Amino acid sequence: MPETARAGFDYIIIVGLIACLAWMTRIYQTRIEPAIGTDTVRRLSWMGALTLILVILYLPVQAGLKSNFITVLSTATLVLFACVAGHWLAIPLKRPAEFIPIGFAVALSDMFSVFMGPTRKFAENISGYYREGMTGPVPVVDFFLVKMPMPGNDYFLPVFGITDWVVVALLSAGARRFGISDNIFSLAGSKQAKNTSRVFFPVAGIGLVLSIMAARSMNLYLPALPFIVIVFLSAMAAKYPAVRKLGAEEIRAMVFISSLIGVLMAVFAFMKK
């Protein structure tokens, strides 16, 4: 198969599988999250149970067992955990404009982590592990990556980190909280439309797809959250004026975040000298 055709086929698979994750997230939003609500004990129980499942699934992998079945179970568990955590983070949101400082914070943090922080080291370890044919001890961080089947490979390969889906779930939960639709299939409709369509794909998911395509085409490890945030905020701010109505609190938060990230970058740069 020509390289271009193979790359295109890979992207089709990635989009299709991310659509499946979006469908799982939609089911969680409509059927599970309402039962959890603001009950912190219940939410922590969910997160504890999911963490226990992940630990149980991790043990045979760390012992050297390579199994696509375990990978499927761990990926599904990670995505469900991301949904529980992402919706929890959305509870304190009070105004749609808070999407901007939140997006600003996660995007800057991701860029810092990938280019200067701990994610850079994690990426090097993971790249080395897969480049050497998955030999040797499995890096712990590998278990926190969402993996998908790729043509020509016996085992599922990592596509993005679970924190990326936590943010996708957070943004989608926030949109639902404010009664605005982040479904790409309803963006052209009324501003009052809610996520009632059976076909659901969050706007933030488009940003994730674009980040994966950019990283694979350039053969680089790129931060996904800036793509996710830019696409989400662009679409939401264009359709819903409330998203772009920044108040003094949001502006102060953005200034504080910028200053904090700047200080961290300076500290890391100094430590490397």
C-alpha positions in Angstrom: 0.0 0.0 0.0 1.4 3.5 -0.9 2.6 5.5 2.1 0.0 8.3 1.4 -2.8 5.8 1.2 -1.7 4.0 4.3 -1.5 7.3 6.2 -5.0 8.2 5.0 -6.3 4.8 6.1 -4.7 5.3 9.6 -6.5 8.7 10.0 -9.8 7.1 9.1 -9.3 4.5 11.8 -8.2 7.1 14.3 -11.3 9.3 13.6 -13.6 6.3 13.7 -12.2 5.1 17.1 -12.3 8.6 18.6 -15.9 8.8 17.4 -16.4 5.6 19.5 -14.9 7.3 22.5 -17.1 10.3 21.9 -20.1 7.9 21.9 -18.9 6.4 25.2 -18.6 9.9 26.6 -22.1 10.8 25.4 -23.5 7.7 27.2 -21.7 8.7 30.4 -23.1 12.3 30.2 -26.7 11.2 29.8 -26.9 8.0 31.9 -24.1 7.9 34.5 -23.2 11.5 35.4 -26.8 12.4 36.4 -26.7 9.6 39.0 -23.4 10.9 40.4 -24.2 14.6 40.3 -22.5 16.5 43.1 -22.2 13.5 45.4 -18.5 13.6 46.1 -18.5 10.3 47.9 -20.1 8.5 45.0 -17.8 10.1 42.5 -14.7 9.2 44.6 -16.1 5.6 44.8 -16.3 5.5 41.0 -12.8 6.8 40.6 -11.4 4.4 43.3 -13.1 1.4 41.6 -11.7 2.4 38.2 -8.3 3.0 39.7 -8.4 -0.5 41.2 -9.4 -2.0 37.8 -6.5 -0.2 36.2 -4.0 -1.5 38.8 -5.3 -5.1 38.3 -4.9 -4.7 34.5 -1.5 -3.2 34.8 0.1 -6.0 36.8 0.1 -8.7 34.0 1.4 -6.1 31.6 4.2 -5.1 33.9 5.0 -8.8 34.2 5.6 -9.0 30.5 2.2 -10.1 29.1 1.3 -8.4 25.8 -2.5 -8.6 25.1 -4.7 -6.5 22.9 -7.7 -7.7 25.1 -6.1 -6.1 28.2 -5.3 -3.0 26.1 -9.0 -2.7 25.1 -10.1 -3.1 28.7 -7.6 -0.6 30.0 -8.4 2.0 27.3 -12.1 1.7 28.1 -11.4 2.1 31.8 -9.1 5.1 31.2 -11.8 6.8 29.1 -14.4 6.2 31.7 -12.1 7.6 34.4 -11.5 10.7 32.2 -15.2 11.2 32.0 -15.7 11.0 35.7 -12.8 13.3 36.4 -13.6 15.8 33.6 -17.2 16.2 34.7 -16.1 16.7 38.3 -13.8 19.5 37.2 -16.7 21.2 35.4 -18.9 21.4 38.5 -17.3 24.7 39.8 -17.8 26.5 36.5 -20.2 29.5 36.9 -20.0 31.3 33.5 -19.3 30.3 29.9 -16.5 32.9 29.8 -14.5 30.8 32.3 -13.8 28.4 29.4 -11.2 30.9 28.2 -8.9 31.1 31.3 -9.3 27.3 31.8 -8.4 26.6 28.2 -5.5 29.1 28.5 -4.2 27.3 31.6 -4.4 23.8 30.2 -2.9 24.8 26.8 0.1 26.6 28.4 0.6 23.8 30.9 0.7 21.2 28.2 3.1 23.2 26.1 5.4 23.7 29.0 5.2 20.0 30.0 5.9 18.7 26.5 8.7 21.0 25.6 10.4 21.6 29.0 8.7 19.5 31.7 8.1 15.9 32.6 6.1 14.9 29.5 9.2 15.4 27.4 11.0 12.7 29.3 8.0 10.4 29.3 7.8 10.9 25.5 11.4 9.9 25.1 10.9 6.8 27.1 7.8 5.7 25.2 9.4 6.4 21.8 12.4 4.3 22.7 10.2 1.5 24.0 8.2 1.2 20.8 11.1 1.9 18.5 12.9 -1.1 20.0 10.0 -3.4 19.3 8.3 -3.2 22.7 11.2 -5.0 24.4 12.3 -4.6 28.0 10.3 -3.2 30.9 7.1 -1.4 30.0 7.3 2.3 31.0 4.7 3.1 33.6 3.4 6.1 31.6 2.5 3.7 28.8 -0.5 2.5 30.7 -1.9 6.1 30.8 -2.0 6.3 27.0 -5.1 5.6 24.9 -4.1 3.0 22.3 -5.7 2.0 19.0 -5.2 -0.7 16.4 -3.1 0.4 13.5 -2.6 -1.5 10.2 0.6 -3.5 10.0 1.0 -3.8 13.8 0.3 -6.8 15.9 -0.4 -4.7 19.0 -2.3 -1.5 19.7 -0.3 1.6 19.5 -0.6 4.8 21.7 -2.4 7.7 20.0 -2.9 10.3 22.8 -2.6 10.7 26.6 -5.6 10.3 28.9 -5.3 13.9 30.2 -6.2 15.0 26.7 -9.6 13.2 27.0 -10.0 14.5 30.5 -10.0 18.0 29.0 -12.3 17.0 26.2 -14.7 15.6 28.8 -14.3 18.8 30.9 -15.1 21.1 28.0 -18.1 19.0 26.9 -19.4 18.8 30.4 -19.1 22.6 30.8 -21.0 23.2 27.6 -23.8 20.9 28.7 -23.8 22.6 32.1 -24.5 26.0 30.5 -27.1 24.5 28.0 -24.9 25.1 24.9 -24.1 22.5 22.4 -20.6 21.4 21.6 -21.8 18.8 19.2 -20.4 19.4 15.7 -23.6 18.0 14.2 -25.7 20.8 15.8 -23.4 23.8 15.5 -25.2 25.2 12.5 -28.6 25.1 14.4 -30.2 27.3 17.0 -28.1 28.8 19.8 -30.6 27.2 22.2 -30.1 23.7 20.8 -28.9 21.1 23.3 -27.0 17.9 22.8 -30.1 15.9 21.8 -28.8 14.4 18.6 -28.1 10.7 18.7 -25.0 11.4 16.6 -22.5 13.1 18.8 -18.9 14.3 18.2 -17.6 17.0 20.5 -16.0 20.1 19.0 -12.9 19.5 21.2 -12.6 16.1 19.6 -11.8 17.8 16.3 -8.9 19.6 17.9 -7.6 16.2 19.2 -7.9 14.7 15.7 -6.0 17.7 14.2 -3.2 17.4 16.8 -2.8 13.7 16.1 -2.6 14.4 12.3 -0.1 17.1 12.8 2.1 15.0 15.1 2.0 12.0 12.8 2.6 14.0 9.6 5.6 15.8 11.1 6.8 12.8 13.1 7.0 14.9 16.3 5.5 14.7 19.8 3.2 17.7 20.0 1.0 18.9 22.8 -2.6 18.1 22.0 -4.3 20.5 24.4 -3.5 23.7 22.5 -5.3 22.2 19.4 -8.2 21.0 21.5 -8.6 24.4 23.3 -8.2 26.6 20.1 -10.8 24.6 18.1 -13.3 24.4 21.0 -13.0 28.1 21.9 -13.1 29.2 18.3 -16.3 27.3 17.6 -18.0 28.1 20.9 -17.1 31.8 21.0 -18.2 32.2 17.4 -21.7 30.9 18.1 -22.3 31.8 21.8 -21.4 35.5 22.8 -21.5 34.6 26.5 -18.3 32.6 26.0 -16.3 35.6 24.8 -17.6 38.0 27.5 -14.5 38.1 29.7 -14.9 39.7 33.1 -12.2 41.0 35.5 -11.9 37.6 37.2 -11.2 35.8 34.0 -8.6 38.4 32.9 -6.8 38.2 36.3 -6.8 34.5 36.1 -5.1 34.6 32.7 -2.5 37.1 33.9 -1.7 34.9 36.9 -1.5 31.7 34.8 0.9 33.4 32.3 3.1 34.6 35.2 3.2 31.2 36.9 4.1 29.4 33.7 6.7 32.0 32.9 8.3 31.5 36.3 8.3 27.7 35.9 9.9 28.0 32.5 12.6 30.2 33.9 13.2 27.9 36.9 13.5 24.8 34.6 15.8 26.7 32.2 18.0 27.7 35.1 18.1 24.2 36.5 19.3 22.8 33.2 22.3 25.0 33.1 
